[in-house]
Amino acid sequence: MLKLLVYAPCEKVIVSNDGLASLIAVMETINVTVPADVPPEVFAPMNWQILSLWHRSQDVEQPVEIEERTDVLRPDGSMASSSTTRKTITNDHLMYRTIVNMPVFPIGQSGYVWVKCFTRQLNPETEWIVAAEFPLLVKHNPIPPAAEQPEQPAAEQPAAAAESTEAPN
């Protein structure tokens, strides 16, 4: 009934006044500078979004409830985060769009982070099926040990900045 046309993690999705979506910086590789002993479950504060754009390929006799789940899996296969949304499919629309907002990104492991889209129907309830998968390569650039780093005068050392993030919806 629904055909997935676009599934893309990106820096930002902008929806114009006329309802058209623009993707800013589709993500492929995340380069991070981390210490050698970075914990595998670590997240970096990073706002990013995932767009899924669907086309209704046939008429429906009555409204159909669809659930869409986005899972973000670390390179070792463990779950980093998950988000679920619902939509009602009717004959009033041909196109359906979901934008998932993510405030953090899992950087603790180098390798491929998989962003996966699953769907199921709720009336009657069906099994989850994989609709799309998108690999994002996390590359670790190690911080050299302190003995290898050139010393800087105290006045030139950068000040630490505090950052905060919101919890995922």
C-alpha positions as CSV (number, residue, x, y, z in Angstrom):
1,M,0.0,0.0,0.0
2,L,2.8,2.4,0.9
3,K,6.0,2.6,-1.2
4,L,9.1,4.2,0.4
5,L,10.6,6.7,-2.0
6,V,13.2,8.4,0.1
7,Y,14.9,7.4,3.4
8,A,17.8,9.7,4.4
9,P,19.6,10.7,7.6
10,C,20.8,14.3,7.2
11,E,21.9,17.3,9.1
12,K,18.5,19.1,8.6
13,V,15.2,18.8,6.8
14,I,13.6,22.0,5.8
15,V,9.9,22.1,4.8
16,S,8.9,25.1,2.8
17,N,5.6,26.9,3.0
18,D,4.3,25.0,0.0
19,G,5.1,21.7,1.7
20,L,8.2,20.7,-0.2
21,A,11.1,19.1,1.8
22,S,14.7,19.9,1.3
23,L,17.5,17.8,2.7
24,I,20.6,19.6,4.0
25,A,23.9,17.6,4.2
26,V,22.8,14.0,3.7
27,M,25.0,12.1,6.1
28,E,27.5,9.4,5.0
29,T,30.6,9.6,7.3
30,I,31.0,11.0,10.8
31,N,34.7,11.8,11.7
32,V,35.3,12.2,15.5
33,T,38.4,12.8,17.5
34,V,38.2,10.6,20.6
35,P,40.6,9.2,23.2
36,A,41.7,5.6,22.7
37,D,39.6,4.4,25.7
38,V,36.3,6.0,24.6
39,P,33.4,4.0,26.1
40,P,31.5,2.1,23.3
41,E,28.1,3.5,24.5
42,V,29.1,7.2,24.3
43,F,26.9,9.7,22.4
44,A,27.9,13.1,21.0
45,P,25.5,16.0,21.2
46,M,24.5,16.4,17.5
47,N,21.2,17.5,16.1
48,W,20.3,15.5,13.0
49,Q,17.1,14.3,11.3
50,I,15.9,11.3,9.3
51,L,13.4,11.8,6.4
52,S,11.2,9.1,5.1
53,L,8.9,10.0,2.2
54,W,6.2,7.5,1.2
55,H,3.7,7.2,-1.7
56,R,0.3,5.6,-1.4
57,S,0.2,3.2,-4.3
58,Q,-3.4,2.1,-4.0
59,D,-6.8,3.2,-2.7
60,V,-7.8,2.1,0.8
61,E,-11.4,1.1,1.7
62,Q,-11.1,2.6,5.2
63,P,-8.4,4.5,7.0
64,V,-5.3,2.3,7.8
65,E,-3.1,3.0,10.9
66,I,0.6,2.5,10.1
67,E,3.4,2.6,12.7
68,E,6.9,3.5,11.6
69,R,9.9,2.7,13.8
70,T,13.4,4.0,13.4
71,D,16.2,2.1,15.1
72,V,19.8,3.4,15.3
73,L,22.2,0.5,15.8
74,R,25.9,0.7,16.9
75,P,28.6,-1.1,14.8
76,D,28.4,-4.1,17.3
77,G,24.6,-4.4,16.6
78,S,23.5,-3.0,20.0
79,M,20.6,-0.5,20.1
80,A,21.6,3.1,20.4
81,S,18.2,4.6,20.1
82,S,14.7,4.0,18.8
83,S,11.7,6.2,17.8
84,T,8.2,5.2,16.8
85,T,5.6,7.4,15.0
86,R,2.1,6.7,13.7
87,K,0.2,7.8,10.6
88,T,-3.3,7.3,9.3
89,I,-3.4,6.4,5.6
90,T,-6.5,7.6,3.7
91,N,-7.5,8.3,0.1
92,D,-7.2,12.1,0.9
93,H,-3.4,12.0,0.4
94,L,-0.9,10.3,-2.0
95,M,2.3,11.3,-0.1
96,Y,3.2,10.8,3.5
97,R,6.3,12.2,5.2
98,T,8.0,11.4,8.6
99,I,10.8,13.5,10.0
100,V,12.6,12.0,13.0
101,N,14.6,14.5,15.2
102,M,17.7,13.1,16.9
103,P,19.6,15.2,19.4
104,V,22.6,12.9,19.9
105,F,24.7,10.5,17.8
106,P,26.4,7.2,18.9
107,I,30.2,7.8,18.5
108,G,31.7,5.3,20.9
109,Q,32.5,2.6,18.3
110,S,34.1,3.0,14.9
111,G,32.5,1.3,12.0
112,Y,29.0,1.4,10.5
113,V,26.1,2.8,12.5
114,W,22.9,1.4,10.9
115,V,19.8,3.5,10.7
116,K,16.9,1.2,10.0
117,C,13.2,1.9,9.2
118,F,10.5,-0.7,10.1
119,T,6.8,-0.5,9.4
120,R,3.7,-2.4,10.4
121,Q,0.0,-2.0,10.1
122,L,-2.1,-1.6,13.3
123,N,-5.6,-2.4,12.1
124,P,-5.2,-5.4,12.0
125,E,-1.8,-5.6,13.5
126,T,0.9,-7.1,11.4
127,E,4.6,-8.0,12.0
128,W,7.3,-5.4,11.7
129,I,9.0,-5.4,8.3
130,V,12.3,-3.7,7.3
131,A,11.5,-0.8,4.9
132,A,15.0,0.7,4.6
133,E,18.5,0.6,6.0
134,F,21.1,3.3,5.8
135,P,24.8,2.9,6.9
136,L,26.6,5.8,8.4
137,L,30.4,5.3,8.8
138,V,31.9,6.5,12.1
139,K,35.6,7.1,11.8
140,H,37.7,7.5,15.0
141,N,40.6,9.9,14.9
142,P,42.5,9.1,18.1
143,I,43.8,11.8,20.4
144,P,47.6,11.4,20.7
145,P,48.9,10.6,24.2
146,A,49.8,13.7,26.2
147,A,53.5,13.0,25.9
148,E,53.2,13.3,22.0
149,Q,51.2,16.6,22.1
150,P,53.1,19.8,21.8
151,E,52.8,22.0,24.9
152,Q,50.9,25.3,24.6
153,P,51.4,28.2,26.9
154,A,48.5,28.4,29.4
155,A,47.1,31.6,27.8
156,E,46.7,29.9,24.5
157,Q,44.8,26.8,25.7
158,P,41.2,26.8,24.5
159,A,38.5,27.2,27.2
160,A,36.1,24.3,27.7
161,A,32.5,24.9,26.6
162,A,29.5,23.4,28.3
163,E,26.9,21.8,26.0
164,S,23.4,20.5,26.7
165,T,21.1,18.3,24.8
166,E,17.4,17.6,24.9
167,A,16.2,14.0,25.4
168,P,14.8,12.3,22.3
169,N,11.1,12.5,21.9
